[in-house]
């Protein structure tokens, strides 16, 4: 669902609140990245994406997002068939 497109799509109060420290990163993504399949018919899923994020987490900020996408592209069979959006942000001081 597109964020904010429908009146009930966004809550008035946050569901989860977290204190973040400088250097911590947040990755937002659409389901197009988790719903890709490899040549054995296995779906990447959230766990697969989490593994890619862990593998790339120590890279410099500007290298992390392309590395995650590269892993997903190499893992999947064929081109992406759904929209794929990744937004990576880092907490600064």
DOMIRO-586287 format. One record per residue (C-alpha): residue number from 1; x, y, z. Coordinates in pm, 1 decimal. Layout:
N
+-----+----------+----------+----------+
!   n !        u !        v !        w !
+-----+----------+----------+----------+
! NUM !        X !        Y !        Z !
...
+-----+----------+----------+----------+
***
This chain:
93
+-----+----------+----------+----------+
!   n !        u !        v !        w !
+-----+----------+----------+----------+
!   1 !      0.0 !      0.0 !      0.0 !
!   2 !    129.9 !    342.7 !    -85.2 !
!   3 !    210.9 !    524.1 !    236.3 !
!   4 !    -48.5 !    788.8 !    310.8 !
!   5 !   -267.0 !    714.9 !      7.6 !
!   6 !   -561.5 !    600.0 !    217.2 !
!   7 !   -690.1 !    757.0 !    540.1 !
!   8 !   -628.8 !    439.0 !    744.5 !
!   9 !   -285.4 !    364.3 !    594.5 !
!  10 !    -98.0 !    578.1 !    847.6 !
!  11 !   -148.1 !    567.1 !   1222.9 !
!  12 !   -180.8 !    879.6 !   1434.0 !
!  13 !     67.0 !    739.8 !   1687.2 !
!  14 !    386.0 !    547.4 !   1611.2 !
!  15 !    370.4 !    171.0 !   1651.1 !
!  16 !    737.8 !    137.2 !   1740.4 !
!  17 !    970.7 !    399.9 !   1879.0 !
!  18 !   1346.3 !    350.8 !   1893.3 !
!  19 !   1636.6 !    559.4 !   2011.0 !
!  20 !   1907.6 !    554.1 !   1745.9 !
!  21 !   2272.5 !    633.6 !   1790.7 !
!  22 !   2499.8 !    813.0 !   1542.5 !
!  23 !   2620.2 !    570.0 !   1278.4 !
!  24 !   2316.9 !    340.5 !   1298.1 !
!  25 !   2135.8 !    276.9 !    971.9 !
!  26 !   1776.4 !    215.5 !    870.7 !
!  27 !   1672.0 !     33.4 !    553.4 !
!  28 !   1319.5 !     73.4 !    415.9 !
!  29 !   1213.7 !   -149.2 !    127.5 !
!  30 !    918.9 !   -255.7 !    -84.9 !
!  31 !    812.2 !   -616.4 !   -124.4 !
!  32 !    951.0 !   -628.8 !   -478.2 !
!  33 !   1293.9 !   -705.3 !   -331.7 !
!  34 !   1177.0 !   -985.1 !   -100.7 !
!  35 !    942.0 !  -1152.3 !   -348.3 !
!  36 !   1203.4 !  -1249.2 !   -606.8 !
!  37 !   1278.9 !  -1612.6 !   -687.7 !
!  38 !   1600.5 !  -1792.4 !   -774.2 !
!  39 !   1641.1 !  -2063.0 !  -1039.7 !
!  40 !   1527.8 !  -2329.4 !   -787.4 !
!  41 !   1197.4 !  -2149.7 !   -726.7 !
!  42 !   1295.8 !  -2029.8 !   -378.1 !
!  43 !   1173.8 !  -1687.2 !   -272.0 !
!  44 !   1432.8 !  -1452.7 !   -118.7 !
!  45 !   1196.5 !  -1340.7 !    158.1 !
!  46 !   1266.4 !  -1112.3 !    451.3 !
!  47 !   1523.5 !  -1352.0 !    597.5 !
!  48 !   1721.9 !  -1354.9 !    273.2 !
!  49 !   1719.6 !   -975.8 !    258.0 !
!  50 !   1827.9 !   -962.1 !    623.3 !
!  51 !   2124.8 !  -1184.3 !    536.0 !
!  52 !   2226.9 !   -951.1 !    253.1 !
!  53 !   2197.5 !   -651.4 !    486.3 !
!  54 !   2415.5 !   -822.9 !    747.9 !
!  55 !   2675.9 !   -910.9 !    484.4 !
!  56 !   2688.7 !   -547.7 !    370.4 !
!  57 !   2646.2 !   -371.7 !    704.5 !
!  58 !   3013.6 !   -293.3 !    759.9 !
!  59 !   3059.3 !   -135.3 !    416.3 !
!  60 !   3081.5 !    243.2 !    392.2 !
!  61 !   2737.4 !    401.6 !    372.5 !
!  62 !   2758.0 !    488.2 !      1.9 !
!  63 !   2857.4 !    128.0 !    -86.9 !
!  64 !   2597.8 !    -55.4 !    120.8 !
!  65 !   2284.8 !     -0.7 !    -90.8 !
!  66 !   2446.1 !    -94.9 !   -425.1 !
!  67 !   2594.9 !   -404.7 !   -259.0 !
!  68 !   2255.2 !   -518.0 !   -129.4 !
!  69 !   2095.9 !   -465.6 !   -472.1 !
!  70 !   2384.5 !   -646.3 !   -639.8 !
!  71 !   2337.3 !   -948.9 !   -417.1 !
!  72 !   1963.7 !   -955.9 !   -488.5 !
!  73 !   2020.5 !   -926.2 !   -863.4 !
!  74 !   2279.8 !  -1206.5 !   -857.5 !
!  75 !   2054.2 !  -1429.4 !   -644.9 !
!  76 !   1737.2 !  -1393.7 !   -850.8 !
!  77 !   1647.1 !  -1571.6 !  -1173.1 !
!  78 !   1559.9 !  -1317.3 !  -1442.0 !
!  79 !   1479.9 !   -947.7 !  -1405.4 !
!  80 !   1282.7 !   -787.5 !  -1124.0 !
!  81 !    911.9 !   -818.8 !  -1207.4 !
!  82 !    777.7 !   -592.0 !   -932.4 !
!  83 !    881.6 !   -246.3 !   -821.2 !
!  84 !   1194.7 !   -248.6 !   -606.7 !
!  85 !   1256.9 !     46.5 !   -380.3 !
!  86 !   1526.1 !     61.3 !   -113.9 !
!  87 !   1588.6 !    364.9 !    102.9 !
!  88 !   1894.3 !    362.6 !    326.1 !
!  89 !   1953.8 !    630.8 !    584.0 !
!  90 !   2220.4 !    679.1 !    847.6 !
!  91 !   2188.0 !    864.5 !   1176.6 !
!  92 !   2436.3 !   1149.5 !   1199.7 !
!  93 !   2554.4 !   1324.4 !   1513.1 !
+-----+----------+----------+----------+
***
